[in-house]
Amino acid sequence: MLFRKQKYDIIVAARNYTIRGDVMDTKILLENGTNELEVLEFVLDGYAYGINVAKVKEIIPYQETVPVPHANPCIEGIFMPRDRLITAIDLRNCLERGPSKPGGLYIITNFNKLDIAFHVDAVRRIHRVSWENIIKPGAELFNEEESITTGIVKLEGRLVIILDFEKIVTDINPETGLRISEIDELGTRGRSDVPILIAEDSVLLNRLIVNCLKKAGYNNLTRTYNGMEAYEYIMECKNQGTLHEDVQCIITDIEMPMMDGHRLIKLVKEDPAAREIPIIIFSSLVNDEMKKKGEALGASAQLSKPEIGNLVRVIDGLVGNA
């Protein structure tokens, strides 16, 4: 065992979760489409932060890394636990609080097909919460395109900031976010007025997806910033009798405040008027477990966010533009 059981084991009996030794075990999986997530609460400089458990592979104690020459200052270095090469991110430095010191823990994550370790001081516990209770910071507090905050939630009297780990990594290496260069590789394309609805809470990624799809020939795009906004738009079109004219394809993220993508798909597929609309999940969380959930809910396709070129190809296949 990599670190002392009495100090680092965290057992959350209500959810039957265990963080033990070097791994996280999930013995009870969330049901599909409940609009809930598990948040792993961790501590950095005495402040409480959170990460979606679906991104977390394991938690290990701090170990020295090998510095990478000319790397971004937020990269501590690289190391190889159990023959896997992993990049370690100095989360404290990313939050502009100066470099971290030796000690603490690494939260090893997987998203956008990358294994990345984030250096934190300690972990507290796992909370099961509803996306409805996660508040998106307003533009009066943050530059929305620059913010690395997914949302804020109150847990056991503490305000816990859920960080946007994709944005943190994308700021270090933009190609991990969207491979925009793939759009140029598609070559000359025709124009299409097929109406596509987009649900993506990141203001920056929302804009980039729209720009890429327009460059790929899709002109008729409606932008929403969470599943709730997207569902309300669908219901408005349905009530006006224009659903087929206004929504012929849906692209949705999974992680979003108010309503996540899985809940959106569940509601759409339960509605006889909307269930035939193809839905594409475009998310950093497209792993084996999430793919099973998406398939069970009725998603037409599931793609990882860097794959913007493949997203265009899938849309072409579903609505016929090439």
Buried (B, 14 or more C-beta within 10 A) or exposed (E): EEBEEEEBEBEBEEBEBBBBBBBBEBEEEBEBBBBBBBBBBBBBEEBBBBBBBBBBBBBBBBEEBEEEEEEEEBBBBBBEBEEEEBBBBBBBBBBEEEEBEEEBBBBBBBBBEBBBBBBBBEBBBBBBBBBBBBBBBEEEEBEBBEBBBBBBBEBEEEEBBBBBBBBBBBBBEEEBBBBBEBBEEBEEBEEBEBBBBBBBBBBBBBEBBBBBBBBBBBEBBBBBBBBBBBBEBBBEBBEEEEBBEBBBBBBBBBBBBBBBBBBBBBBBBEBEBBEEBBBBBBBBBBBEEBBEBBEBBBBBBBBBBBBBBBBBBBBBEBBEBE
